Amino acid sequence: MDFRPTEEQALLRRTVREFAETEIRPHVREWDQTQHFPAELMPKLAALGLLGIQFPERYGGAAMSALDYCICIEELARVDPAIALSVAAHNGLCASHIALFGTEAQKTKFLTPLARGEKVGAWGLTESTSGSDAAGMRTQATRDGHDDNVWVLNGSKTFTTHGRVGDVFVIMAVTDRAAGTKGISAFIVEKGTPGISPGKKEDKLGMRASDTSEVLLENCRVPGDQLLGEAGQGFVNTMQVLDAGRIGIAALAVGLAQGAYEAELRYAKERTSFGKTISTFQAIQWKLADAAVRIEGARWLTYRAAYLKGQGARTTLESSMAKLYASEIAVKVADDCVQIHGGYGFVKDYPAEKFFRDVKLTTIGEGTSEIQRLVIARQLLSRS
Ligand SMILES: Cc1cc2nc3c(=O)[nH]c(=O)nc-3n(C[C@H](O)[C@H](O)[C@H](O)COP(=O)(O)OP(=O)(O)OC[C@H]3O[C@@H](n4cnc5c(N)ncnc54)[C@H](O)[C@@H]3O)c2cc1C
């Protein structure tokens, strides 16, 4: 198995890094403090192909590989994890769901403007009473009594990335309550459709520049040709979307940890205590060494999952392993980053405290660490 980055991938990394340093880094603190979703950044991300990373060129995408995708997300997260989260949710959840299960007409109409970055994508699975237990959702879609070719959606979604700023929503809803997980379907809903509206904007611990809100659905009439995938297949398809999406969150965690590691390394070489730089103390050196090893391990687990996905394999096990490990080491690296900064790790003049706040999302979003362990154990037991 060879998934070492190529020369083109090294160039891609340099390009995205330079972009993040010049276009994102100067604004990170302000966007975080004001919870500002930088819509003004979208055309610039689009110009680099970052809003249609893996989609075919005929749908406006950049036709990059799964490994390229990881590199892009990593480099964005190294500078601002909140921007990486938005890019990952747009590409890896909304647009990816349409690319995987949409009809030709749906891909032309909805995927193309998403991949070109003309529209922002959102994906609504989670509800206020069902997150890990996603199949317990309450949002319902029923056929209109008068027009069989129209679905009427009622309910609400919680914690939707781009819930307020999204243009194209993929919404999961129950179409046959008695059928359990086989009774959930996915729908494409456009902003401006009567009956869909943003609810409460969340005031978050971290990832504050990434828009997160409720989405309300009140007698929202959706044309039959916006049913995404087969009726009743929405939940099964969602699990496949998440297999790929989790590789993106793993890459985000790797990039975030890399950013935190670089910050702590820099600080350790600058800060003096007892007449020496703190990098000369073994206690600090061990933290640096552990961080470097952890990041490298997480990076290769993530690249392995991406490589296998690129080969067309089903990666439920590998994606969950990468997501679990990368997010948990990232929490540890971000924690040590604050510790190495001492009191300066606790204030906003240094990047440590933001990494510490942002990182927690990686063990929660797209399935918590507990759910990843459950998925991994199920996979292992069913294979043995
Ligand atoms: C910033 C942000 C962005 C998000 N973006 C999106 C988005 O775009 N679209 C979307 O649909 N969702 C999104 N989410 C929702 C996210 O996926 C859920 O928060 C996550 O899946 C957990 O669900 P929950 O919050 O309901 O927690 P719960 O499911 O209530 O879990 C609470 C705790 O119980 C544990 N637990 C639950 N069940 C089990 C079990 N069977 N075994 C062991 N432990 C268990 C969990 O691990 C957790 O520790 C986002 C969340 C955040 C915070």
The ligand as a MOL file (V3000), in Angstrom:
LIG
                    3D

  0  0  0     0  0            999 V3000
M  V30 BEGIN CTAB
M  V30 COUNTS 53 58 0 0 0
M  V30 BEGIN ATOM
M  V30 1 C -20.3040 22.8230 15.6740 0
M  V30 2 C -21.1840 21.6680 15.2950 0
M  V30 3 C -21.4900 21.4460 13.9500 0
M  V30 4 C -22.3480 20.3980 13.5870 0
M  V30 5 N -22.7190 20.2590 12.2800 0
M  V30 6 C -23.6850 19.3640 11.9540 0
M  V30 7 C -24.2270 19.3460 10.6230 0
M  V30 8 O -23.8190 20.0980 9.7400 0
M  V30 9 N -25.2390 18.4700 10.3700 0
M  V30 10 C -25.7310 17.6220 11.3170 0
M  V30 11 O -26.6400 16.8590 11.0080 0
M  V30 12 N -25.2270 17.6210 12.5850 0
M  V30 13 C -24.2290 18.4800 12.9190 0
M  V30 14 N -23.7330 18.5110 14.2100 0
M  V30 15 C -24.2860 17.6000 15.2040 0
M  V30 16 C -23.3250 16.5060 15.6810 0
M  V30 17 O -23.1200 15.5650 14.6660 0
M  V30 18 C -23.9430 15.9130 16.9510 0
M  V30 19 O -23.8250 16.8910 17.9740 0
M  V30 20 C -23.2580 14.6310 17.3890 0
M  V30 21 O -23.5570 13.5860 16.4920 0
M  V30 22 C -23.6900 14.1930 18.8080 0
M  V30 23 O -25.0630 14.2140 18.9490 0
M  V30 24 P -25.7340 14.9450 20.2270 0
M  V30 25 O -25.1690 16.2950 20.2880 0
M  V30 26 O -27.1990 14.7970 20.1340 0
M  V30 27 O -25.2130 14.1150 21.4570 0
M  V30 28 P -25.9020 12.8050 22.0850 0
M  V30 29 O -26.1510 11.8180 21.0080 0
M  V30 30 O -27.0350 13.2010 22.9360 0
M  V30 31 O -24.7330 12.2540 22.9930 0
M  V30 32 C -24.4960 12.7130 24.3200 0
M  V30 33 C -23.3990 11.8330 24.9110 0
M  V30 34 O -23.8690 10.4740 25.0200 0
M  V30 35 C -22.9820 9.6020 24.3240 0
M  V30 36 N -23.7360 8.5100 23.7170 0
M  V30 37 C -24.8850 8.5940 22.9770 0
M  V30 38 N -25.2530 7.3740 22.5560 0
M  V30 39 C -24.3210 6.5070 23.0130 0
M  V30 40 C -24.1380 5.0840 22.9190 0
M  V30 41 N -24.9830 4.3160 22.2230 0
M  V30 42 N -23.0750 4.5360 23.5320 0
M  V30 43 C -22.2070 5.3030 24.2270 0
M  V30 44 N -22.3250 6.6370 24.3610 0
M  V30 45 C -23.3560 7.2280 23.7520 0
M  V30 46 C -22.3170 10.4780 23.2730 0
M  V30 47 O -21.1120 9.9300 22.8080 0
M  V30 48 C -22.1390 11.7710 24.0440 0
M  V30 49 O -21.0070 11.6870 24.8430 0
M  V30 50 C -22.8490 19.5210 14.5810 0
M  V30 51 C -22.5020 19.7150 15.9240 0
M  V30 52 C -21.7020 20.7700 16.2960 0
M  V30 53 C -21.4060 20.9910 17.7460 0
M  V30 END ATOM
M  V30 BEGIN BOND
M  V30 1 1 1 2
M  V30 2 1 2 3
M  V30 3 2 2 52
M  V30 4 2 3 4
M  V30 5 1 4 5
M  V30 6 1 4 50
M  V30 7 2 5 6
M  V30 8 1 6 7
M  V30 9 1 6 13
M  V30 10 2 7 8
M  V30 11 1 7 9
M  V30 12 1 9 10
M  V30 13 2 10 11
M  V30 14 1 10 12
M  V30 15 2 12 13
M  V30 16 1 13 14
M  V30 17 1 14 15
M  V30 18 1 14 50
M  V30 19 1 15 16
M  V30 20 1 16 17
M  V30 21 1 16 18
M  V30 22 1 18 19
M  V30 23 1 18 20
M  V30 24 1 20 21
M  V30 25 1 20 22
M  V30 26 1 22 23
M  V30 27 1 23 24
M  V30 28 2 24 25
M  V30 29 1 24 26
M  V30 30 1 24 27
M  V30 31 1 27 28
M  V30 32 2 28 29
M  V30 33 1 28 30
M  V30 34 1 28 31
M  V30 35 1 31 32
M  V30 36 1 32 33
M  V30 37 1 33 34
M  V30 38 1 33 48
M  V30 39 1 34 35
M  V30 40 1 35 36
M  V30 41 1 35 46
M  V30 42 1 36 37
M  V30 43 1 36 45
M  V30 44 2 37 38
M  V30 45 1 38 39
M  V30 46 1 39 40
M  V30 47 2 39 45
M  V30 48 1 40 41
M  V30 49 2 40 42
M  V30 50 1 42 43
M  V30 51 2 43 44
M  V30 52 1 44 45
M  V30 53 1 46 47
M  V30 54 1 46 48
M  V30 55 1 48 49
M  V30 56 2 50 51
M  V30 57 1 51 52
M  V30 58 1 52 53
M  V30 END BOND
M  V30 END CTAB
M  END
